[in-house]
Amino acid sequence: MNDVIEIENEYYIRATSSLADKRTRVLMHGDMFAVFDRNGDFQPLGSGEHGLFYKEMRHLSRLSLRLPDNRLLLLSSTIREDNAVLSVDLTNPDMQLKNGDHFPHSTVHVYRAKFICENTCQESISIRNYGLTPISFSLAIDYEADFSDIFEVRGYPRERRGTYLEPQVSPSTVTLGYLGLDHVLRQTTISTSVAPKEISAGSMLFLLTLEPGEEQDFHLTIACQNGDHVSSISFVEGESQVESVHMGVAACEVYTSNEQFNDWINRSSADLRMMITQTDYGLYPYAGVPWFSTIFGRDGIITAFEYLWIEPKVASGVLRYLAATQATEISPEQDAEPGKILHETRQSEMACIGEVPFQRYYGSADSTPLFIYLAAAYFERTNDLALLKQIWPNIEKALTWLNEFGDRDNDGFVEYGRAASKGLIHQGWKDSYDSVFHANGELAEGPIALCELQSYVYAAKNGIAHVAAALGYNDKANDLRKEAAVLKERFESAFWCDELSLYALALDGKKRQCAVRASNAGQCLFSGIASRNHAELVRNRLSNEDFFSGWGVRTIARGEERYNPMSYHNGSVWPHDNAIIAYGCGYTDQKTLASKIMTGLFDASIVLDLHRLPELFCGFQRQIGKSPTAYPVACSPQAWAAGSVFLILQACLGLTIKASESRLYLYHPRLPDSIERVKIRDLHVGEGAVDLELVRAAESVSTNILRRKARVEVVTVE
């Protein structure tokens, strides 16, 4: 059994040691990201995610600034609100110098400012003497490059590696190199603006003499190359570019009467701007740092949908990219079939040589219906018929995949089953090896039909029918609506479980219900596939303490056989999952669950580092005076976690934009007690734009239009 678990769980991200201080600092731009400790160093400790990564290879595994015999003392460490710059204040401990003099603590202030631009990590180091006498001391920088593939860092074993090259050392520059098994030369070049007293393949030593009040500065540039021969930019060039680089995506602004809620919104916005990357097809949000800093289909679609009412350009880029990379043939080792939408793409060494199957991998059953659904939602939001016409052939291929390949046994439901020998066992968003099981804990055998997957298919067919009609394909639109209606009827019969008062988690390969209380049922609310009565029961069920931890809805209810609040998918709390559940309340006057979710996650954001919601956290019951319990290897930041606040707010306000009508609808808008007022500025609706102020009343929300550009109508439905 252990061998089976090891094989089936080979892509599990391993937590290798206790986390004495999980508060890392992250910088990112495009294909480069860095995970520092709070001193601004990379240390080979904890879960091993520290380092400077470029194109999914760790180009520096160690970087530490230190005194000869002591580590500098941390005073403060923060990421600027726009995520562009890491600022660290350090000082010296009490020291005895070699000449016998006492060097009191807090005599020297060391200030580090770091930023990433293109393929370089830049650092400015300033040292000031606040003592009353001259001082002379040494400062060292240690560095090391293990050139580990991101999958190695995650814990995936390798039998062989490429060749480490002889370091190249000059008076102010060191170049470390590695020739991979993919025949790609990877190099890390560390250069300094001031020549050190000593320099080697692993360290630089600077001798400093400072008069009272004197300050000395120097710059460190770390440039990474991955067979691309891109020239590094200088510190001055990088400094001038970093401001414009992090201007990010233009979007409407949201401001509330609660400053702590604004902190959550601002951090989430900054995280999204940092992770949204320019591709050949437009903007695309990379999934998360450190493990998923690349393009994922499902993650990109959900993030784009969460952010759609704020800035639809992200959805446009996601749709274009996924249309361009849609599978065109059957390839079992890629889990690919014609019309299927991408799961993920990787550019790491191990992916390129096939050690892992993810160079271009299609092992998710839900990316395809979600792609169709996003296209429909984007059209409603923008009325951009030109883009929908351009990708319509891809949409038709995706629809064909749903009916011909997705429905593996012709029972009207979409199922999945792995074809790739090294692929993912489970291909819904809960893709742990043990995430789909029966009430007795027995793992389900496939092919498996997830309940939320049917919800996605229903939403996709109903939504895209409107696009088909707009394009003049009326017969196609009618067929899609009929298919959706049949699916809804079959779904109610096959998935509803009276014993649970919920939809079953899934149907296994023998069409037996996985009668497990799972949050998946909550993702059946937004699409309309749930009947009115059953939707109310689901909302009530998710609100009770078995599900709701106080911070959010658990993935699995407390008391289920495989419930474990410390697991990845069987009892933890995921912000994006909660956001989709909340969105299912958006059109109704039943906003209690959405408000409860918003309050729980908002309270979590207050106490979490940098007000940043991670990918997930543990599902322990909330206790007075105790923060949410961290999941040890959660991505933070993570795109769909950052986007969750916008979708939850949209749900509470019942906000829907129909660009073809130039109308903004507010369906039964509500605000939680913590928020009295929300202002939304420069919200584009069709050809116009509005500034709104929404004010909480006793049982409703009043709407004030502060500015209106062109013809925009605001309609409140109560």
N, C-alpha and C positions, 0 to 999 in steps of 0.2 A: 504493500500500500504506500509506503514511504517513497519507493522508487517511482510509483505512478504519480504521486503528488509532485515529486521533483521534476519529472518530465513535463507534466501538464502545467506546471507553474514556473516554467523556465524564464519567463519575462517579468516575473515578480521583481519589484525593486527592493533590494535587501537593505535593511537597517543594520549596519555592522557594529555599532557601538552606542553606548549611552550618550545622550546629548546634554552635555553640561551647560551649554549656552546655544540654543537654537536660533538666536537672533542674528541671522545673517543679513548682509547688505548686498543688494543685487543691482547691477547695471547691465543694460542691454541696448544694442542697436543692430538691427538686421541679423546677420548670421554670427554675431559675436555677443557673448554675454560673460559676465564674471560674477562669481559668488564669493564674497569676502566675509571674514569675521568682522566684528565691530571695530577692531583696530585698523582695518583696511588691509589685512594680510590674507594670504591663502595658507591654510594649515592643513596637513594631511590627517585630520581628526574627524570625529563624529561620523556621520553617515557617508562622508567622502565626497560630498558634492562641491567642496571648495575648489576654486581654480578659475583660470581664464580659458574659455572655450571658443573655438572658431570652427564653424562648419562641423560641429558635433565631434570635435577632437579636442582634448584638453592640452592646450599649448603651454600652460604653466600650472604645475601642481603645488608649487611652493613659492611664496613671495613674502618675505618678512623684513620689516624695518626694525632694527634693534640696536641697543648699546652693546659694547663688546661682551659683557657678562650678564646683562639684564634685559628683560623685555621692557619697553616703555609702558608707562601707566596710562590707561584710558581715562580721559576726561569726558568726552562726548563723541557721539557718532550718529550721523543722520544722513538720510537721502533727501535731497531737495524735493520740494513738493511736486515738481514736474519730472522727477526720476532722472534728471540729467546729470547730477553731480553728487558724489559721495564726499562728505566733509567729516574729517576726523581730527579731534584735538587730543594730543598726547603730552605727557611730561615725563621727566626722569624720576626714578625712585631715589632714595638715599643711597649714595655710593661713596666708596673710598677710592680715590684716584691713585695711580701708580706712584705719584710723587708724594703720597701721604696726605694730600689735602682731602678734606671732607667736601663732598658734592651734595648739598642738601636737596631733598626732594622739592619738586616744583620750582626749580631754578630755570630750567630750559623749557620753553613751549615749542612743541613740534606740531605744525599744522599740515595736514595732507588733504589735497583736493584731487579727486579722480573723476575721469569721465571717459566714455567710449565713443569713438567716432570712426565709422567705416571699419577698417581692419586693425585699428590700433586702440590700445588702452593708454591713456595719458595721465600723468600724475605730476602735480606741483607740490614740492616739499619746502616748507619755510621753517627755519629754526631761529628762535630769538632768545637771547640771554636776558633774563629778568633779574639776575643777580647784581650785586654791587661791585664785584671784582671780575677781571678777565678770567675766562675759562678755556681750557683746551680739552677736547675729548674726541673720541672716535664714534662714528655711526656706520653701521653695516647694513647692507641689503643682501639677503640670501635668496636664491632662486633655484628652481629645479623644474624640468619639463619631463613628465612621464609619457607624454603623447598617448594617453589612454583614450580609446574609443568611448563614446558616451555609454554604450552598452557594457563595457568593462567597468566603468565607474558605477553603473547600476548593479553590478555584481555578476554579470554574465561571464563565465569562464572562457578563456582562450587557450588553445593548445600551442599556438605559435604566433609570433609577432614579426613585424618588419625589422629594419636595421636602424639602430641609433648611430648617428653620424658624429664624427669627431667635432667637438665644439670649436668655433672660431672666435678667438679673443683678440681684441685690439685695445688701444689705450682707453677708449670710452664706450666700447660696444662689445657685446657677446651675442653670438648666434648659435642656437641649439637646433639640431636638425634630426629628422626621422624620415626614412624612406619606407613607406607602407607596403604591405602585400598587394595593394592595388596599384603599385608603381607610382604613387603620387608623393612628391617631395613636400614635406611639411616643415616649416621653419618658424622659430620664435627668435626675434632680434630685440635685445634689451640695450637701449642706449641712454646715455645721460648727458646733460648739457654741461656738466663740470666733470673733468677727468678725475676719477678717484685716485687715492694714493696707491691702492692695490686693487687688482682685478683678476678674476679667475673664472673658470667655467661654472662656478657655483656661488660666487659672492663678489661684492664690491665693498671696499672699505674707504670711508671718507674721513679725513682729519680736519676737524673744525676748531678754529680759534675765534672766540667772540668777545669783544669788549662789552662792558655793561650797556644794555639797551641795543646792541647791534643785532642785525638780522641777516642771515644768509639764505639764499634761495637756489634751488636747482630743479630741473625737470627730468622726469623719467618717461621714456617712450617705449612701449612694448608693442612691436608690430608682428602680426601673424600672417603667414602665407601658406596656402594650401594648394600648391600646384598652379596657382593663378597668377603669380608674378606681379601682384598688385603692389605698387609703390606705397610705402607708408607715408602718412601725412605728418608734418611737424607739429610740435606742441602749439605753436602760434596759429597754424592753420586750423588745427582741431578746435582750439579755443574759440575761434571766430565762427566755426561751423556748428558747434554743439548747440548754440541757442536756436538756430533755425532748424536743426535736425529734430529737436524736441518740441517744436511748435506743434507737430503732430497733425491730427485730423481736425479740420474745421467742423464744428458741431454746435448745436444749440446749447445754451447754458442753463443749468438748473441750480437754483439757490433756494434754501429753505430758511425758516425762522429758527431752526435748531442748528447751532454751530457744529455740534458733534456729528450730526447727520451730514452736514456739509463736508466735514473731514472725510467721511466715508465716500461720498460722491467724488470729491476731488482726488482722493487716492485711487479710486477705481478708474476715473477718467485718465489719470496719469499712467496707470498700469496699462490700460488699453492702448494709449498713444505709444507707449514704449514697445508693446508687443506687436502692434500692427505694422506690417512690413510691406514695402513696395515690391511687387513682383511684375513680371512682364504683362500680366493681365489686370493689374490694379492692386488695390490694398488687400492684405490678407493677415488676419491675426494668428501669429504663432501661438501654440497651445499653452505652454507653460515652462517656467524655469525651475529646476535645471533639466528635468528628464524629457520634456516634450517641446523643446524649443525648435519646432519645425512645423510644417504644414500637416494638419489633421483635417480630414473631411468633416466628421461629425462635430468636432470642437469648433472649427471655423464657421460652420453653418449656424450652430446654436449661439455662438458669440455674436455673429452678424445679426441674428434675429433679436437677441437681447438689446442690441444697440441700434436696431433699425429705425426706431422713431427718432432717435437722436441724430444719427448720421447714416443715411442709406448707401453712401459710397462704399462702405465696407462690404455690404451685401453684394453690390455690383461686382467688386473684385473677387469675392469668394465664388460667385456664380460663374464668372468668366474662367477662373482658374480650374474649377472642378469640371466644367464643360470641356475644357481643353485636355484634361487628363482622364476623361472618362474611359473605362475599359472598352476595348474594341474586339477582343477575342477571348476564348477560353484559355486560361492559364492556371492550372491547379496550384502550382507553387506560389502564385500570387493571390490565390483565392479570387481570381478575376473571371468575369463573364461579361459578354457584350452588354453595354448599357449601365453597368455597375459603377457607382461613384467611389472615389478614392477613400481609403481609410487613413493612410499616412504615406508620406514620402520622406526618405532619409538620404543624406549625402555622406554618411560616415564611412570609414574604411570597411568596417564589418558588413555594412549594408551593401557596399559596392562589390565586395567579393563573394557575397551570398552566405556569409556566416549567420546572418539573420535575414529574414525574408522581406525586410521592410523598405528596400530601396524604392519600390513603388508597390504598395500592398493594398488589397481591396477587401480585407477581412472584416468588414462591418456590414451588417444587414440593414442598418438604419440610415446610413449616409444617403442612400438612393432616394427613399421617400422624403427625407428631410431636405434634400436638394430641390426636389419638386415643390415642396411646401414653401421653402424660402423664396423660390422664384415667384410663386403666387403672392406671397406676402409682400415681396419687393414691388411687384406690379401694383398692388393695392396702395402701397405707401407712396409710389412715385409716378404711376401712370406712364412708365418708361416702356412703351410698347416696342420701341426699336431694339432694345436689348432682348426682350422676350422673343421677338421675331428671330433675332440672331441665334439664340440658344434653343429655339423650339425643336430643332432636330435632336438635340441632346435630351430634351425633356421627353420627347416621344420614345427615344431609346431607353430612357430610364423607366418609363411607364411599361414598356415591353418587358424589361427585366423583372419588374414587380410581378407580372402575370405569368411569365414563362419560366424564369429562373428562381425568382423569390418564392413563389408558391410551388414548393418542391414536390408536393403530393396531390396537387389539384383539389385541395379542400377549401379554397377561398382565403386562406391565411398565408402570410409570408413567414417562412421559417429560415433557419440557417443551420449549416453543418460544415465543419471545416474540411477543406480539400487539401490545403497545403500541409506538408509533413511537419513544418516548423511554425505553422500559423497559430492564431488564437483559437482556443476552444470555444469560448463564448464571444459572440459578435454583436451584442447590444452594448449599451454604454456601461453596464456592469459586466466587465469582461474578465474578472477574476475566475480562476478555474472552478471555484466553489460557489459562485454567485447565483446559480439556478439549481434549486433543490426542492424536494418534496417535504411535506409536513414532518415526516419522521427523520429528516436530515439526509436522506438518501439523495445523492447527486442525480440530477435529471439527465437522461440520455436523449440525444437528438434524433432527427432534426427538431429544433425547439422553436416554438412560436411564442414570442414575448407579448404580453398584453399591450405595452406601450408601443411596440412596433406596429401593431394593427391600428393604433390611434394615429400614428404618423402617416400610415398609408391612407387612412380615411381622410385626414386633413389634406394630404397631398392631392388626392383625386377631386375632392370637393373644391379646393382652392384653385387648382389649375384649370378646372372647368370654366371658370370666369375668364381666364386668359385665353383659352381655346375659343370661347365665344367672341372675345374682343378681336381675335385674329381672323374671325370669320369661319371657324371650324365648328359650326353649330352641332352637327351630328356627333362629332367627337365630344363636345361638351355634354351633350345629353347622355352619351354612353358612360362617361366618367361619373356623372351624378347617379346613374342607375347602379354602377358598380359600387359606389360608395354606400348607397342605400342597402344593397344586398349585404355588404360587409358589416354594416351596423347591426343588421338583424341577426346575422350569424354570430357576431361577436357577443352580443347579449346572451345568446343561448349557450355558447361554448365557454365563455370566460367568467360569467357571474357566479359567485360562490355564496349561497345564502348563509352557510355556516360562518363565514368570515365577515359578511356584510361588505365585501370588497370584490373587485375583480381579481381572479387568480393571477399569480405572478406570471405563469406561462402554461402552455400545453407541451408535454414531452412528446417523444417520437411515437408513442402509442395513444396520443390524444388524451392522456390523463392530465387532469389539472394539477399543477404545482400549487396546492392550497396553502400558500404562505402569505402572511400579512407583509406586504412589501410596498415601498413608496412608488413602485412602478405604476400602481393603480392610480395614483394621483396625476400621472402624466396622461391619463385617459380623459381628463376633464376639459382641457383646452380645445380639443378637436371637435367636440360635439358627438363623439361616438358613444359616450355614456348617456343612458336615458336620464331624464330629469330626476326621477326618484332615486335611481342608483347613484347619480352624481351627488345628491344631498347626503346619502349614506356614506359615500367615500369621504366627503369633506368632514363629516362628523367623526368618522373613524380616525382620520389622520390628525385630528385635533386632540385626541385623548393622550394620556401620559405614556401609554405603551409606545406610541409613535413619536410624540412631540417631546423632545428632551428639555425644552425651555430655551434652547438656542435655535432649534429648527426641527424639521421632520427627519427622523432616522430612515435610513435605507431599508432596514428590516425592523419590525416591531419587537420590542422587548418581550421575551418569553418564547420566541421562535427557537426551534432546535439548534440552528446554527447562529443564533444571535451572539454577537461579540462586539461591544462598542468600540473596541480597538482594531477592528478589522477594516479592510479597505472598502468593502461593499456590503457587509452583513451587520450593520448596526451603527455605522458612522453617519455624519451629517455632511451633505454636499450642498453648498450654496446654489449651484446651478439647478440641481434637482428641485430644491425648494422654490426657486424662481419659476420654473415651469409649472409646478403645482399651483403656486399663487396665481400665475397667469390664467389658469383654468377657472378662476373666480372672476375674471375681468369683465365679462359681459353680464354678470348676474348682480342681483342686489345682495347676495350672500358673500360679503367681503370679510367675514370674521376670520377665516383661515388665512387669507392673504395678509390681513393686518397683523395677525399673530406671527406669521413668518417674518414679515418686515420688522416687527419689534424685536424678535429673537435675534435675527442676524444683525440688526442695528446695534443691539446691546453687545453682541460679540465684537463688532467692529470697534467699539469704544475701548475695549480692554486688550485687543490684539495689537501686536507690534505694528507701528506705522498705520494703524487703522485699516489694515489690509486683510481681507478675507482670503484664506488659503484655498487650495483645491478642495480640501475636506478637513474636518477635525473629528475627534472621537465623540461617540454618542452617549457619553455618561450624562446622567440626569443633572441638570443645573442645580448648583448649591449656592447659597448666599455667601458672597465674598470670594468665590472661586471662578476663575476664568475658564473658557473652554479648554479641554485637554487636547494638546497638539497631536496630530498624527505624524510620526517621526520622519517620513520621507515624502510628505505632501509637497507638491509644487507651490511655490509662493514667490512671485505672483503667478497667477494662472488666469487665462483669458476669460473663460466662461464663469469663473468665480467673480472676476472683476465686473463682468457685465450683468451680474445678477441684480444689483441694486436698481438698474434702469428698468429691467423687466418687472420687478416687484412693484416699483413705483407706478409703472404703466398699468399693472393689474389693479392696484388700489384705486387709481383714478379712472379705470375703465377707458383709457385713452386709445382711440383708434383714428388713424388718418386715412381718408379716402381721397387721394389726389385727383381722381377723375371728376369728383364732385366739388373740389376745393373746400372740403369740409373736414373739421376736426370734431369727432364725437367723444363725449364723456359719458360712459355708461355707469350710472349709479356711483358717482365718484365718492370716495371716502378717504379720510386721512386718519392715521392713528393718533392717540392722545399726545404723543411726543412732538407732533408737527402741527403747528397752527396754520402755517402759511407756506405755499410753494410758489416761486416765481420761475417761469420758463421764458427765456429770451431768445428771439430770433429762431423760432420753430417754423420751418418751411413746410408749407402745405400747398401742393400744386405749384402754381406760378407766384404765389404770395407767401407771406410770412406774418406771424403774430408774436406779440409778447403777452403772456398771460399771468395773472395772479389768481391763485386758487386758495380760498380761505375756508378752514374747517368750521362748520357750524355744528349744532347739536347732533343731528342725524344725517347731515349732508355736507356738501361743499359748494360754496358760492364761487362764481367765476367772474373775473373782471378782465376785460380786454384792454391792455395798457397801450398797445400799438398794433395797428393793422396795416399791412402793405398789400396792395392789390385786393382782389376779391377773395376773402377767406371767411367762411361761416363757422361759428362754434356752436355746436348743438349738444345740449345736456339732456340725457335720457334718464328719467327717474321712474 
